[in-house]
Amino acid sequence: MRWTLKPKPSPDKIQHLVQTLNVEEIVATLLVQRGIETFEEAKAFFRPSLSHLHDPYLMKDMDKAVSRIEQAIANQERILVFGDYDVDGTTAVSLVSSYLKTYYSEVATYIPDRYLEGYGVSFKGIDYAEDNGFSLIIALDCGIKSIEHVAYAKAKNIDFIICDHHRPGDELPEAIAVLDPKRNDCSYPYDELCGCGVGFKLIQALGANRKQTINDLIPYLDLVATAIAADIVPMTGENRVLAHFGLQVINSNPRPGIKALTHQVKKKTLDITDVVFIVAPRINAAGRIKHGNHAVELLTEFDFEQAQQFASEIEKYNADRKGLDQQITKEALNQIVANNEEERFSTVVFQEDWHKGVIGIVASRLIETHYRPTLVFTKSGEKYAASARSVKGFDVYNALEACAEHLEQFGGHMYAAGMTLQAENYDKFKMAFEKQVQETILPEQRIPEIEVDAEIDFKDITPKFIRILKQFEPFGPQNMTPVFLSKNVKDTGYGKPMGKDNEHLRLFVKQNQSAGFAAIGFGLGNKMDVVTHQKNFDAAYCIDENEWNGNTSIQLRLKDIRA
């Protein structure tokens, strides 16, 4: 691990906030690091408001989308709400379909089969629409590159409305409306929405057309917050507002499906991390192990007992998913060693019987051991399919674009992508990808980094400071949980390794004469020798609240320690 202390912002900007907000210098520093420099910006940050959401009609083609949906309703047409099988797609489908069904009955949903149809809009889905009399498809979290599919549908007199958030190609599909804030010709003020977020803007526009206010749409925000958390989009602007109010819904009055997934959790209040690690993997497990339809059934069910039944089935899929990803990770790590590939610049592995539903998770796991851009391939029909994950700062999408001659299709983001290729092109692609990464990755991108926001002393960790830190939530990309550095701390002698293989570390740490704190270091069990005999060490950590038996205490979550 390399520790990088973020540059301290301009003293003038810090002092301006210290005076105008009446906060300590450390709080002002954290705010300026997040681009918040004025009283008004701080007010918007600390007091998110639904009034901060933009007018949905600022999005290119929104008027066309609303007009076509209203026309479909007036003409009693059948509407098919189509979405991808991951969390963002299934929440988006649940959101738009359940909203439309509040006033129109001719609405159905379609999630493509991960294994038979693959990612995005499918010809099979369009055939299903034709066979069942649907004349309008609303595609969510997919479709921005589905030029052939939309043309195929058009030939069958089926119209498309696309709601996507992925980067468009050079050409847009000939849909009735293409809602995507990343379109070059779209001047919408915020372009980091997830797919479910774009779906929410659509129902916001439909609601405005029906004289509804934003308050009428609050019950749908539990779905939007779940998608924002799962899709790892920036926690800024509209995303932060939607996540803030969505968490309130999750904690006060969630839909039965989400309540069924969380009701056994002992915590009084769930935060965004709980959504990432408890809710999202279970929703995802349906599409990974069985079918994404199961997730939509759960999220659109309004009877709690029935939702609990769906949730218990999804719990089984999630347990299967965990077993598979552990087994495949082990096999992939063995393959890297067997092929003498530990020193490469990239990881590209393949085994034809690996479960397609977990290869993305496996790619992330492999990066924990071999820190480099990683692709995990498996057989999908006659072709090979892969999930890609990247390391901080390296754009894996651009690297795939440079190797596109060997690929059949690919899509995704800077840090995550998917692709397919012909079996005979696998070795050529593997060589080309390694060469591309080797030529473009920076030396520092090959070492995991801990970005430290600020150095503080334990005496700075006061109840007031913690109260203010809590108001920085919800955390996520571009508003990450602050990481602090404290030097010359020591364990009071109670430190011990913990966990099944002693892989974690539990300490009680003090600094000078300050009050001590419990500290836990996940994956740091091998650093026990750094803390023994009350030796001084430096700690990089986040500040957590730990709930146990109804009591809440402060706990330091160690990111790393060093002598």
ROKE-867807 format. One record per residue (C-alpha): residue in one letter; x, y, z. Coordinates in steps of 0.001 Angstrom, whole numbers, padded with zeros to 6 digits, always signed. Example, Ala and Ser with C-alpha at 12.3 -4.5 7.8 and 13.67 -1.06 7.14 Angstrom:
// ROKE-867807
A+012300-004500+007800;S+013670-001060+007140;
//
This chain:
// ROKE-867807
M+000000+000000+000000;R+001190+003514-000733;W-000239+006241+001442;T-000930+009529-000297;L-001821+012557+001786;K-004139+014779-000245;P-002685+018261-000835;K-003971+020730+001721;P-006329+023186+000020;S-005695+026938-000107;P-005550+028399+003462;D-007742+031318+002308;K-010530+028977+001205;I-010287+027008+004456;Q-010373+030152+006622;H-013328+031523+004655;L-015374+028421+005547;V-014107+028362+009142;Q-015500+031881+009597;T-018720+031655+007548;L-019771+028224+008868;N-018232+028486+012342;V-016580+025061+011983;E-013155+023705+012874;E-010340+023825+010355;I-010427+020067+009760;V-014126+020216+008737;A-013450+023167+006421;T-010524+021241+004887;L-012705+018204+004165;L-015347+020431+002547;V-012910+022277+000275;Q-011428+018924-000799;R-014943+018050-001994;G-015242+021253-004017;I-017411+023053-001443;E-016091+026582-000986;T-019039+028863-000202;F-021754+029098+002428;E-024431+028306-000182;E-022581+025215-001424;A-022107+024012+002163;K-025790+024589+002909;A-026787+022499-000144;F-024292+019795+000899;F-025384+019539+004537;R-029090+020097+003874;P-029993+018156+000709;S-033408+019166-000599;L-035688+017680-003230;S-035945+021218-004590;H-032300+020789-005714;L-033406+018226-008336;H-033312+019508-011917;D-036314+019897-014196;P-036524+016534-016032;Y-037530+018336-019236;L-033984+019733-019443;M-032982+016252-020640;K-032840+015917-024411;D-035870+014035-025847;M-037795+013988-022543;D-040754+015774-024170;K-040811+013139-026947;A-040666+010279-024413;V-043560+011636-022343;S-045627+012395-025436;R-045156+008835-026812;I-046078+007214-023474;E-049189+009409-023135;Q-050140+008517-026722;A-049730+004797-025934;I-052015+005157-022910;A-054621+007125-024886;N-054629+004448-027613;Q-054686+001519-025126;E-051362+000185-026481;R-049401-002438-024569;I-046136-001122-023029;L-043164-003401-022265;V-040672-002122-019671;F-037325-003743-020535;G-034180-003618-018417;D-030859-005227-017706;Y-030527-008074-015165;D-028286-006277-012653;V-029350-004106-009693;D-029512-000889-011721;G-031610-002542-014445;T-034011-004477-012202;T-034624-001506-009872;A-035235+000726-012913;V-037738-001732-014397;S-039469-002066-011014;L-039601+001720-010653;V-041032+002612-014088;S-043420-000350-014343;S-044859+000077-010832;Y-045301+003821-011434;L-047104+003329-014765;K-049315+000621-013251;T-050680+003118-010720;Y-052798+004553-013544;Y-052506+002213-016536;S-052865-001574-016600;E-051441-002550-020016;V-047849-002644-018736;A-045544-005683-018445;T-041855-006196-017692;Y-039048-008054-019435;I-035581-008885-018119;P-033291-010704-020594;D-031826-014034-019536;R-028175-013430-018654;Y-027096-016688-020305;L-029417-017103-023275;E-029658-013434-024327;G-026723-011651-022729;Y-026440-008002-021803;G-028835-005317-023008;V-031642-005221-025548;S-032130-008633-027202;F-033757-009828-030420;K-035555-012459-028336;G-037061-009695-026190;I-038278-007852-029286;D-039796-011082-030650;Y-041549-011534-027300;A-042948-007996-027626;E-044250-008725-031143;D-045762-012086-030165;N-047607-010490-027234;G-048885-007363-028920;F-046567-004722-027398;S-046097-001648-029589;L-043855+000370-027237;I-040714-000770-025401;I-039145+001399-022694;A-035515+000219-022310;L-033807+001052-019015;D-030075+000899-018164;C-029374-000366-021685;G-030043+000399-025348;I-027681+003294-026109;K-025731+001103-028565;S-028646-001109-029700;I-028825+000314-033221;E-029613-002993-034979;H-032116-004043-032313;V-034074-000792-032515;A-034125-001032-036330;Y-035339-004660-036031;A-038156-003516-033725;K-039053-000614-036018;A-039543-003064-038898;K-042123-004804-036682;N-043885-001482-035880;I-042562-001492-032304;D-041315+001854-030986;F-038461+002280-028510;I-037813+004803-025730;I-034262+004387-024424;C-033292+005460-020883;D-029571+004814-020479;H-026541+006287-018741;H-023700+004533-020562;R-021438+006309-023032;P-023036+006459-026506;G-021180+005374-029624;D-020781+007562-032711;E-024336+006779-033796;L-027557+006755-031758;P-030346+004195-032248;E-033383+005457-034198;A-035666+005386-031177;I-038611+007733-030558;A-036592+009194-027669;V-033072+008586-026369;L-032723+009768-022775;D-029051+009696-021807;P-027376+012624-020036;K-024043+011473-021549;R-025273+012299-025076;N-022996+014966-026553;D-026020+017021-027624;C-027756+016783-024211;S-027293+019835-021990;Y-028851+018275-018872;P-026968+019796-015883;Y-025930+016461-014294;D-024594+013554-016337;E-023684+011010-013636;L-027136+009497-013040;C-027417+005709-012954;G-029950+003894-015188;C-032572+003872-012444;G-031877+007601-011944;V-032702+008259-015618;G-035862+006156-015114;F-036736+008347-012139;K-036355+011499-014270;L-038830+009917-016732;I-041467+009314-014049;Q-040767+012793-012655;A-041632+014224-016086;L-044690+011964-016428;G-045769+013013-012927;A-045369+016716-013730;N-047592+016132-016745;R-050218+014709-014370;K-049917+017579-011882;Q-048015+015447-009368;T-045261+017000-007235;I-041919+015505-006285;N-043428+014539-002907;D-045755+012099-004686;L-042681+010249-005995;I-040767+009904-002702;P-041934+006265-002181;Y-039932+005274-005293;L-036640+006616-003934;D-035770+003422-002034;L-035223+001836-005463;V-033173+004786-006744;A-030919+004830-003650;T-030323+001085-004010;A-029287+001514-007661;I-027009+004480-006890;A-025271+002475-004159;A-024901-000659-006295;D-023790+001043-009519;I-020983+002996-007790;V-021820+006301-009500;P-020483+009593-008045;M-022175+010595-004781;T-022517+014196-005898;G-025259+016507-007196;E-028577+014825-007902;N-027269+011368-006965;R-026518+012562-003435;V-029962+014154-003059;L-031721+011031-004386;A-029609+008715-002201;H-030158+010891+000906;F-033946+010800+000611;G-033931+007204-000639;L-032139+006105+002538;Q-034825+007864+004568;V-037453+005772+002744;I-035421+002563+003280;N-035230+003331+007021;S-038808+004544+007531;N-041198+003032+005006;P-039506+000827+002387;R-041436-001214-000145;P-042188-004770+001109;G-039450-006300-001075;I-036674-004188+000411;K-038143-004558+003908;A-038055-008351+003425;L-034339-008183+002530;T-033415-005989+005512;H-035814-006858+008338;Q-033375-009329+009931;V-030576-006742+010092;K-030010-005754+013712;K-028938-002152+012996;K-031436+000588+013841;T-030470+002726+010838;L-029105+001415+007553;D-026530+003514+005715;I-025344+003389+002115;T-022703+000751+002989;D-025455-001553+004276;V-027319-001090+000990;V-024118-001963-000922;F-023353-005094+001122;I-026802-006347+002199;V-029480-005252-000278;A-027601-004990-003602;P-025856-008422-003643;R-029155-010173-002978;I-030967-008339-005780;N-028006-009098-008045;A-027940-012764-007044;A-031300-013373-008753;G-029926-012419-012186;R-026559-014061-011535;I-027816-017465-010405;K-031407-017796-011665;H-033152-014944-013506;G-033484-011184-013021;N-037276-011582-013109;H-037102-012826-009527;A-035679-009467-008439;V-038445-007540-010228;E-041086-009794-008656;L-039636-009056-005219;L-039336-005290-005758;T-042848-004866-007170;E-044627-007114-004643;F-046899-005219-002249;D-047853-008100+000057;F-045171-008437+002757;E-045697-012171+003353;Q-045338-012895-000355;A-042277-010587-000488;Q-040719-012563+002382;Q-041185-015760+000386;F-039473-014194-002650;A-036695-012865-000386;S-036019-016306+001114;E-035631-017755-002419;I-033236-014921-003310;E-031308-015627-000077;K-030672-019163-001402;Y-029410-017755-004719;N-027102-015429-002787;A-025675-018343-000764;D-025051-020241-004035;R-023402-017133-005493;K-021013-016862-002522;G-019955-020504-002844;L-019369-020163-006581;D-017344-016977-006381;Q-015053-018439-003684;Q-014466-021617-005701;I-013834-019816-009012;T-011529-017237-007391;K-009409-020089-006008;E-009273-021794-009430;A-008336-018521-011169;L-005546-017762-008677;N-004166-021285-009214;Q-004273-020712-012984;I-002245-017476-012663;V+000456-019332-010678;A+000434-022400-012975;N+000946-020153-016042;N+003705-018100-014333;E+001668-014923-014811;E+002183-013284-011408;E+004380-010523-012863;R+002161-009483-015776;F+000594-006037-016152;S-002906-007503-016604;T-004830-010586-015540;V-006753-012460-018243;V-008035-015908-017234;F-010475-018377-018803;Q-012207-021607-017908;E-015174-022787-019909;D-017289-024026-016988;W-017006-020916-014790;H-020428-019527-013902;K-021072-016445-016014;G-023089-014858-013214;V-020137-014411-010851;I-017174-013658-013123;G-017451-009902-012403;I-017199-010549-008667;V-014277-012917-009267;A-012470-010213-011280;S-012779-007852-008300;R-011513-010586-005944;L-008466-011267-008140;I-007502-007580-007987;E-007239-007942-004192;T-004365-010428-004758;H-002898-009243-008076;Y-003523-005504-008297;R-003961-004863-012034;P-006707-004607-014725;T-008455-007973-014731;L-010655-009923-017165;V-012348-013216-016321;F-013630-015232-019314;T-016017-018153-019499;K-017773-019972-022331;S-021137-018540-023389;G-022718-020618-026144;E-020120-020868-028913;K-018359-017675-027787;Y-016256-016514-024840;A-017707-013834-022559;A-015860-011816-019927;S-016272-009289-017176;A-013550-006681-016704;R-012619-004747-013575;S-009923-002114-013254;V-007623-000456-010748;K-007748+003139-009632;G-007045+005618-012426;F-006844+003090-015276;D-009595+003238-017921;V-010300-000387-018858;Y-012976+000687-021382;N-010373+002633-023373;A-007986-000351-023220;L-010705-002617-024628;E-011436-000062-027346;A-007769-000276-028401;C-008165-004078-028758;A-011601-003909-030418;E-010419-005720-033583;H-010326-008971-031561;L-013695-008452-029871;E-017189-009111-031121;Q-018806-006592-028780;F-018026-004714-025579;G-019472-002001-023382;G-019197-000468-019947;H-017375+002154-017930;M-013879+003195-016897;Y-013747+000622-014090;A-016101-002152-015226;A-016957-003600-018619;G-018267-006695-020356;M-017345-008238-023706;T-017652-011249-025991;L-015253-012684-028581;Q-014879-015697-030835;A-012959-018558-029191;E-010187-018450-031825;N-009477-014782-030982;Y-008919-015344-027245;D-005124-015768-027306;K-004633-012855-029741;F-006836-010649-027565;K-005026-011686-024382;M-001666-010687-025897;A-003035-007412-027301;F-004665-006455-023995;E-001481-007174-022006;K+000531-005069-024478;Q-001993-002199-024302;V-002004-002186-020485;Q+001793-002418-020313;E+002147+000594-022626;T-000473+002813-020958;I-000617+002026-017234;L+001332+004383-014981;P+003789+002902-012433;E+001781+004275-009488;Q-001421+002672-010834;R+000177-000728-010168;I+000329-000203-006393;P-002848-000001-004279;E-003241+003467-002828;I-004769+004782+000360;E-005726+008404-000113;V-005549+010167+003255;D-007757+013247+003574;A-005973+014777+006579;E-003655+014106+009493;I-005362+014505+012873;D-004727+013723+016529;F-007047+011560+018602;K-007977+014632+020653;D-009651+016019+017488;I-012136+013107+017491;T-014832+014773+019584;P-018601+014063+019699;K-019199+017333+017793;F-016704+016338+015084;I-018390+012948+014686;R-021848+014562+014485;I-020625+016803+011639;L-018900+013869+009878;K-022214+011971+009871;Q-023737+014858+007925;F-021205+014203+005129;E-023174+011016+004370;P-024204+009356+002142;F-020682+008474+001081;G-019633+007248-002348;P-017303+008106-005231;Q-016186+011791-005118;N-017549+011980-001562;M-015771+009037+000002;T-015685+008307+003737;P-012817+010499+005000;V-009571+008659+005742;F-007437+010100+008544;L-003808+009609+009505;S-002669+009630+013133;K+001013+009176+013991;N+002716+007607+016995;V-000241+005657+018301;K+000117+002441+020277;D-001963-000551+021227;T-002609-000741+024967;G-001712-004436+025050;Y-005124-005877+024232;G-004429-006278+020512;K-005053-009680+018983;P-005620-011289+015593;M-009174-012487+014976;G-011255-014292+012371;K-011207-017816+011005;D-007550-017723+009925;N-006473-014814+012141;E-006757-012596+009050;H-008132-009571+010935;L-006760-007406+013739;R-008537-006050+016817;L-006792-003355+018883;F-007413-000763+021538;V-005309+002247+020578;K-004188+005406+022353;Q-002152+008447+021383;N-000284+010370+024104;Q-002716+011027+026956;S-005886+011109+024818;A-008843+008781+025308;G-008397+005464+023537;F-010510+003851+020819;A-011336+000332+019788;A-009934-000340+016320;I-010487-003112+013808;G-008333-003856+010766;F-009909-006212+008248;G-007232-008172+006396;L-004479-006763+008619;G-003943-009858+010804;N-000477-010330+009288;K+000633-006970+010761;M+000372-008021+014405;D+004144-007627+014832;V+003829-003876+014050;V+001788-003315+017243;T+003215-005772+019779;H+005085-004612+022914;Q+003307-001242+022725;K+005468-000093+019805;N+004541+003237+018214;F+002980+003014+014771;D+001107+005194+012271;A-002508+004395+011412;A-004656+005266+008384;Y-008318+004810+009307;C-011959+005804+008964;I-014119+006686+011951;D-017120+004390+012427;E-019953+004059+014880;N-020259+000498+016147;E-023673-000738+017305;W-023678-003692+019704;N-026486-004826+022014;G-028232-001491+021622;N-025106+000524+022540;T-023242+002774+020125;S-019514+003439+020440;I-016790+004992+018303;Q-014545+002558+016473;L-011620+003191+014142;R-011735+001100+010972;L-008068+000656+010095;K-007184+000837+006414;D-003489+000158+007068;I-000818+000489+009769;R+002933+000911+009523;A+005832+001042+011937;
//
